[in-house]
Amino acid sequence: AVVSTQSTGDLLPPGSESVKCLPAAPVKDPSELRASVLCKLAYVWLELGDPLQAIKPAQSLIEQDTAPVHLRLLGCIYAAEANILMDKTYEATCCLSRDLVERIKHSSSTAHGE
């Protein structure tokens, strides 16, 4: 599952060019697809019991301003869980801090013109 998910992430273009999804219409903005891959990758690593590997895609997801807010918030939860599994309680609480959550919600609403 990890190899498949990582390979999917590697196939996405680095910028914001469209992605062909035959037989469906091309995805015009791959940022949501990229965010979904990062979210699933963090989840898979957590399920495999490897919090050190899970923290990387979770942090990338949190930092991705163009990602949907619900996926970025899942990234916060997965990062907190990974930190708890590594006995890093302070870092876990930082991942769930009100300031971070509000910043994510605000940046997402600004990016989408709400």
SELUMMI-498904 format. One line per 5 residues: number of its first residue (from 1); their letters; for each residue z, y, x of N, C-alpha, C, CB. Coordinates in nm, 4 decimals. Glycine has a CB too. Layout:
REM SELUMMI-498904
NUM = a = Z,Y,X,Z,Y,X,Z,Y,X,Z,Y,X  ...;
***
This chain:
REM SELUMMI-498904
1 = avvst = 0.0000,-0.1193,0.0828,0.0000,0.0000,0.0000,0.0000,0.1258,0.0873,0.1214,-0.0002,-0.0942  0.0775,0.1224,0.1957,0.0849,0.2390,0.2830,-0.0493,0.2647,0.3497,0.1940,0.2201,0.3888  -0.1112,0.1607,0.4013,-0.2397,0.1761,0.4695,-0.3444,0.2288,0.3726,-0.2857,0.0424,0.5305  -0.3458,0.1751,0.2534,-0.4415,0.2199,0.1524,-0.4196,0.3663,0.1170,-0.4307,0.1337,0.0268  -0.2950,0.4075,0.0982,-0.2642,0.5454,0.0625,-0.2942,0.6390,0.1776,-0.1184,0.5586,0.0210;
6 = qstgd = -0.2603,0.6005,0.2995,-0.2896,0.6845,0.4156,-0.4404,0.6988,0.4329,-0.2258,0.6254,0.5434  -0.5141,0.5915,0.4126,-0.6593,0.5971,0.4258,-0.7187,0.6919,0.3235,-0.7203,0.4578,0.4103  -0.6652,0.6916,0.2027,-0.7127,0.7826,0.0991,-0.6918,0.9262,0.1426,-0.6413,0.7561,-0.0340  -0.5756,0.9557,0.1982,-0.5480,1.0907,0.2462,-0.6397,1.1320,0.3589,-0.4057,1.1012,0.2912  -0.6761,1.0383,0.4445,-0.7662,1.0680,0.5565,-0.9082,1.0967,0.5098,-0.7673,0.9521,0.6548;
11 = llppg = -0.9463,1.0444,0.3954,-1.0815,1.0634,0.3447,-1.1023,1.1991,0.2782,-1.1143,0.9545,0.2471  -0.9938,1.2669,0.2435,-1.0063,1.3961,0.1771,-1.0497,1.5022,0.2759,-0.8746,1.4362,0.1109  -1.1371,1.5934,0.2336,-1.1793,1.7012,0.3236,-1.0624,1.7950,0.3520,-1.2978,1.7801,0.2630  -1.0591,1.8543,0.4708,-0.9463,1.9385,0.5084,-0.9382,2.0688,0.4293,-0.9540,1.9697,0.6541  -1.0484,2.1233,0.3879,-1.0485,2.2513,0.3172,-1.0420,2.2331,0.1678,-1.1709,2.3311,0.3531;
16 = sesvk = -1.1054,2.3243,0.0988,-1.1029,2.3193,-0.0468,-1.2399,2.2859,-0.1039,-1.0540,2.4517,-0.1032  -1.3230,2.2155,-0.0265,-1.4532,2.1781,-0.0780,-1.4388,2.0665,-0.1808,-1.5459,2.1350,0.0360  -1.5396,2.0511,-0.2639,-1.5313,1.9511,-0.3706,-1.5411,1.8098,-0.3140,-1.6421,1.9740,-0.4744  -1.4864,1.7154,-0.3904,-1.4851,1.5757,-0.3504,-1.5642,1.4974,-0.4538,-1.3391,1.5211,-0.3368  -1.6621,1.4181,-0.4095,-1.7397,1.3361,-0.5011,-1.6549,1.2205,-0.5514,-1.8673,1.2840,-0.4333;
21 = clpaa = -1.6543,1.2018,-0.6809,-1.5759,1.0957,-0.7449,-1.6652,1.0181,-0.8401,-1.4532,1.1543,-0.8203  -1.7698,0.9596,-0.7863,-1.8660,0.8886,-0.8702,-1.7988,0.7733,-0.9426,-1.9833,0.8372,-0.7863  -1.8281,0.7479,-1.0656,-1.9300,0.8072,-1.1507,-1.8831,0.9319,-1.2236,-1.9765,0.7070,-1.2499  -1.7642,0.9812,-1.1982,-1.7141,1.1015,-1.2644,-1.7670,1.2266,-1.1944,-1.5596,1.1021,-1.2664  -1.7394,1.3394,-1.2536,-1.7785,1.4675,-1.1948,-1.6964,1.4917,-1.0677,-1.7586,1.5843,-1.2968;
26 = pvkdp = -1.7522,1.5662,-0.9722,-1.6782,1.5947,-0.8484,-1.5489,1.6720,-0.8763,-1.7666,1.6744,-0.7511  -1.4486,1.6466,-0.7963,-1.3241,1.7214,-0.8047,-1.3465,1.8518,-0.7297,-1.2022,1.6401,-0.7458  -1.3382,1.9635,-0.8008,-1.3677,2.0930,-0.7387,-1.2574,2.1394,-0.6438,-1.3892,2.1976,-0.8460  -1.1335,2.1069,-0.6753,-1.0213,2.1469,-0.5908,-0.9421,2.0226,-0.5528,-0.9304,2.2510,-0.6631  -0.9614,1.9728,-0.4312,-0.8932,1.8487,-0.3920,-0.7446,1.8648,-0.3611,-0.9608,1.7911,-0.2726;
31 = selra = -0.6899,1.9853,-0.3746,-0.5480,2.0049,-0.3394,-0.4560,1.9221,-0.4287,-0.5103,2.1535,-0.3501  -0.4901,1.9082,-0.5571,-0.4066,1.8264,-0.6451,-0.4176,1.6791,-0.6079,-0.4465,1.8471,-0.7922  -0.5365,1.6359,-0.5719,-0.5558,1.4983,-0.5277,-0.4793,1.4717,-0.3978,-0.7055,1.4688,-0.5085  -0.4868,1.5662,-0.3049,-0.4147,1.5545,-0.1781,-0.2634,1.5494,-0.2033,-0.4502,1.6729,-0.0842  -0.2161,1.6345,-0.2925,-0.0729,1.6371,-0.3252,-0.0299,1.5055,-0.3886,-0.0409,1.7544,-0.4199;
36 = svlck = -0.1137,1.4506,-0.4729,-0.0830,1.3226,-0.5367,-0.0735,1.2110,-0.4329,-0.1897,1.2881,-0.6420  -0.1624,1.2121,-0.3365,-0.1596,1.1113,-0.2296,-0.0311,1.1253,-0.1476,-0.2844,1.1253,-0.1374  0.0058,1.2482,-0.1127,0.1293,1.2700,-0.0365,0.2518,1.2231,-0.1148,0.1440,1.4184,-0.0002  0.2526,1.2514,-0.2438,0.3647,1.2108,-0.3285,0.3765,1.0585,-0.3336,0.3479,1.2676,-0.4706  0.2652,0.9927,-0.3531,0.2663,0.8461,-0.3591,0.3038,0.7845,-0.2241,0.1291,0.7940,-0.4039;
41 = layvw = 0.2594,0.8469,-0.1167,0.2919,0.7968,0.0164,0.4426,0.8065,0.0429,0.2137,0.8749,0.1234  0.5038,0.9180,0.0065,0.6487,0.9326,0.0231,0.7218,0.8269,-0.0595,0.6947,1.0747,-0.0183  0.6761,0.8062,-0.1821,0.7389,0.7063,-0.2695,0.7285,0.5657,-0.2098,0.6737,0.7090,-0.4089  0.6108,0.5307,-0.1611,0.5903,0.3971,-0.1045,0.6809,0.3761,0.0166,0.4422,0.3769,-0.0648  0.6887,0.4765,0.1053,0.7754,0.4629,0.2228,0.9215,0.4467,0.1816,0.7600,0.5849,0.3152;
46 = lelgd = 0.9641,0.5189,0.0783,1.1020,0.5035,0.0312,1.1247,0.3628,-0.0238,1.1343,0.6087,-0.0768  1.0290,0.3127,-0.0990,1.0421,0.1778,-0.1549,1.0421,0.0712,-0.0454,0.9288,0.1504,-0.2540  0.9728,0.0992,0.0648,0.9717,0.0061,0.1772,1.0983,0.0191,0.2630,0.8476,0.0297,0.2633  1.1819,0.1170,0.2304,1.3074,0.1345,0.3029,1.2936,0.2077,0.4346,1.3687,0.0029,0.3277  1.1906,0.2909,0.4483,1.1700,0.3649,0.5725,1.1780,0.5158,0.5452,1.0330,0.3279,0.6362;
51 = plqai = 1.2997,0.5704,0.5393,1.3137,0.7122,0.5073,1.2553,0.8054,0.6130,1.4579,0.7446,0.4878  1.2509,0.7613,0.7369,1.1946,0.8455,0.8431,1.0454,0.8702,0.8189,1.2161,0.7796,0.9815  0.9745,0.7675,0.7746,0.8328,0.7842,0.7414,0.8143,0.8580,0.6092,0.7638,0.6481,0.7349  0.9079,0.8412,0.5155,0.8977,0.9047,0.3835,0.9143,1.0561,0.3912,1.0023,0.8467,0.2892  0.9939,1.1016,0.4862,1.0234,1.2450,0.4940,0.9000,1.3263,0.5313,1.1344,1.2705,0.5954;
56 = kpaqs = 0.8104,1.2698,0.6097,0.6922,1.3438,0.6557,0.6005,1.3845,0.5405,0.6140,1.2599,0.7556  0.5532,1.2911,0.4563,0.4681,1.3344,0.3457,0.5435,1.4178,0.2418,0.4065,1.2138,0.2785  0.6729,1.3912,0.2249,0.7520,1.4701,0.1298,0.7588,1.6162,0.1748,0.8950,1.4113,0.1157  0.7848,1.6391,0.3038,0.7905,1.7755,0.3561,0.6528,1.8433,0.3485,0.8414,1.7746,0.5017  0.5483,1.7681,0.3792,0.4131,1.8244,0.3695,0.3829,1.8667,0.2265,0.3081,1.7226,0.4180;
61 = lieqd = 0.4264,1.7871,0.1318,0.4049,1.8170,-0.0088,0.4808,1.9433,-0.0501,0.4480,1.6984,-0.0953  0.6039,1.9559,-0.0056,0.6840,2.0743,-0.0382,0.6172,2.2009,0.0158,0.8269,2.0606,0.0193  0.5601,2.1910,0.1342,0.5003,2.3077,0.1999,0.3605,2.3406,0.1490,0.4947,2.2849,0.3483  0.3008,2.2551,0.0691,0.1645,2.2757,0.0204,0.1669,2.3696,-0.1006,0.0979,2.1399,-0.0167  0.1412,2.4983,-0.0770,0.1497,2.5990,-0.1826,0.0519,2.5764,-0.2970,0.1264,2.7341,-0.1245;
66 = tapvh = -0.0586,2.5115,-0.2705,-0.1595,2.4918,-0.3749,-0.1336,2.3677,-0.4603,-0.2964,2.4818,-0.3121  -0.0331,2.2903,-0.4254,-0.0021,2.1685,-0.5012,0.0640,2.2048,-0.6337,0.0898,2.0744,-0.4192  0.0441,2.1221,-0.7359,0.1113,2.1462,-0.8640,0.2628,2.1432,-0.8476,0.0675,2.0421,-0.9680  0.3297,2.2265,-0.9258,0.4744,2.2414,-0.9118,0.5475,2.1090,-0.9350,0.5258,2.3470,-1.0093  0.5024,2.0285,-1.0293,0.5739,1.9032,-1.0562,0.5670,1.8073,-0.9379,0.5169,1.8356,-1.1805;
71 = lrllg = 0.4569,1.8079,-0.8642,0.4469,1.7214,-0.7463,0.5309,1.7764,-0.6314,0.3001,1.7070,-0.7022  0.5338,1.9078,-0.6168,0.6166,1.9672,-0.5109,0.7645,1.9415,-0.5373,0.5905,2.1190,-0.5002  0.8046,1.9458,-0.6635,0.9443,1.9171,-0.6964,0.9764,1.7698,-0.6727,0.9740,1.9550,-0.8425  0.8810,1.6807,-0.6994,0.9013,1.5400,-0.6644,0.9162,1.5250,-0.5130,0.7837,1.4533,-0.7160  0.8405,1.6044,-0.4380,0.8543,1.6049,-0.2920,0.9959,1.6419,-0.2503,0.7541,1.7022,-0.2290;
76 = ciyaa = 1.0570,1.7391,-0.3204,1.1962,1.7770,-0.2921,1.2900,1.6592,-0.3161,1.2386,1.8971,-0.3792  1.2685,1.5897,-0.4273,1.3541,1.4760,-0.4612,1.3380,1.3644,-0.3590,1.3217,1.4241,-0.6020  1.2136,1.3343,-0.3222,1.1894,1.2275,-0.2251,1.2444,1.2646,-0.0877,1.0395,1.1973,-0.2152  1.2317,1.3915,-0.0479,1.2872,1.4350,0.0807,1.4388,1.4249,0.0787,1.2437,1.5794,0.1131  1.4999,1.4626,-0.0324,1.6457,1.4517,-0.0440,1.6894,1.3062,-0.0363,1.6947,1.5147,-0.1755;
81 = eanil = 1.6186,1.2180,-0.1061,1.6532,1.0758,-0.1020,1.6402,1.0199,0.0395,1.5641,0.9965,-0.1983  1.5335,1.0577,0.1085,1.5145,1.0106,0.2461,1.6282,1.0587,0.3353,1.3791,1.0588,0.3019  1.6667,1.1848,0.3193,1.7772,1.2381,0.3998,1.9085,1.1687,0.3690,1.7920,1.3875,0.3767  1.9318,1.1372,0.2428,2.0542,1.0646,0.2064,2.0552,0.9273,0.2722,2.0663,1.0506,0.0525  1.9413,0.8594,0.2703,1.9337,0.7271,0.3323,1.9568,0.7328,0.4833,1.7983,0.6640,0.3034;
86 = mdkty = 1.9310,0.8499,0.5435,1.9547,0.8673,0.6871,2.0898,0.9325,0.7146,1.8433,0.9511,0.7491  2.1755,0.9387,0.6127,2.3089,0.9994,0.6225,2.3043,1.1459,0.6639,2.3933,0.9223,0.7213  2.2040,1.2174,0.6182,2.1914,1.3611,0.6440,2.2153,1.4352,0.5125,2.0501,1.3965,0.7043  2.3419,1.4409,0.4731,2.3741,1.4974,0.3421,2.3466,1.6475,0.3336,2.5190,1.4710,0.3097  2.3701,1.7205,0.4411,2.3435,1.8644,0.4375,2.1948,1.8908,0.4147,2.3901,1.9315,0.5684;
91 = eatcc = 2.1090,1.8189,0.4888,1.9646,1.8350,0.4727,1.9204,1.7955,0.3315,1.8896,1.7508,0.5773  1.9859,1.6930,0.2767,1.9528,1.6493,0.1402,1.9847,1.7592,0.0395,2.0298,1.5203,0.1041  2.0995,1.8240,0.0564,2.1337,1.9319,-0.0367,2.0399,2.0505,-0.0206,2.2784,1.9767,-0.0157  1.9916,2.0738,0.1003,1.8947,2.1823,0.1215,1.7637,2.1544,0.0477,1.8672,2.2012,0.2719  1.7248,2.0272,0.0422,1.6013,1.9897,-0.0276,1.6115,2.0129,-0.1780,1.5680,1.8434,-0.0004;
96 = lsrdl = 1.7341,2.0150,-0.2288,1.7552,2.0320,-0.3726,1.8173,2.1679,-0.4058,1.8442,1.9204,-0.4256  1.8169,2.2580,-0.3096,1.8808,2.3883,-0.3319,1.8072,2.4681,-0.4393,1.8858,2.4687,-0.2009  1.8837,2.5454,-0.5105,1.8274,2.6308,-0.6169,1.7234,2.7267,-0.5591,1.9398,2.7110,-0.6884  1.7496,2.7802,-0.4398,1.6565,2.8743,-0.3776,1.5201,2.8105,-0.3527,1.7140,2.9263,-0.2465  1.5205,2.6892,-0.2985,1.3940,2.6203,-0.2707,1.3196,2.5908,-0.4001,1.4191,2.4897,-0.1930;
101 = verik = 1.3901,2.5423,-0.5000,1.3268,2.5104,-0.6276,1.2677,2.6359,-0.6919,1.4282,2.4446,-0.7227  1.3421,2.7445,-0.6899,1.2915,2.8700,-0.7470,1.1713,2.9222,-0.6679,1.4028,2.9764,-0.7497  1.1762,2.9090,-0.5355,1.0643,2.9533,-0.4521,0.9384,2.8723,-0.4838,1.1000,2.9403,-0.3023  0.9547,2.7415,-0.5042,0.8408,2.6563,-0.5393,0.7852,2.6965,-0.6749,0.8817,2.5075,-0.5402  0.8728,2.7155,-0.7715,0.8278,2.7537,-0.9052,0.7580,2.8892,-0.9024,0.9463,2.7573,-1.0027;
106 = hssst = 0.8117,2.9836,-0.8247,0.7530,3.1171,-0.8169,0.6183,3.1151,-0.7449,0.8485,3.2124,-0.7460  0.6112,3.0444,-0.6328,0.4856,3.0405,-0.5572,0.3769,2.9715,-0.6369,0.5053,2.9694,-0.4233  0.4139,2.8720,-0.7144,0.3162,2.8008,-0.7956,0.2655,2.8889,-0.9089,0.3769,2.6723,-0.8517  0.3538,2.9638,-0.9727,0.3091,3.0497,-1.0827,0.2253,3.1653,-1.0298,0.4296,3.1034,-1.1619  0.2543,3.2131,-0.9082,0.1740,3.3191,-0.8487,0.0360,3.2673,-0.8088,0.2455,3.3781,-0.7270;
111 = ahge = 0.0308,3.1466,-0.7579,-0.0959,3.0891,-0.7148,-0.1895,3.0630,-0.8319,-0.0715,2.9606,-0.6390  -0.1313,3.0335,-0.9487,-0.2136,3.0026,-1.0656,-0.2282,3.1225,-1.1586,-0.1539,2.8857,-1.1417  -0.1797,3.2378,-1.1152,-0.1981,3.3607,-1.1907,-0.1179,3.3683,-1.3196,-0.3410,3.3772,-1.2222  -0.0060,3.2999,-1.3241,0.0763,3.3013,-1.4464,0.1701,3.4196,-1.4458,0.1567,3.1710,-1.4602;
***
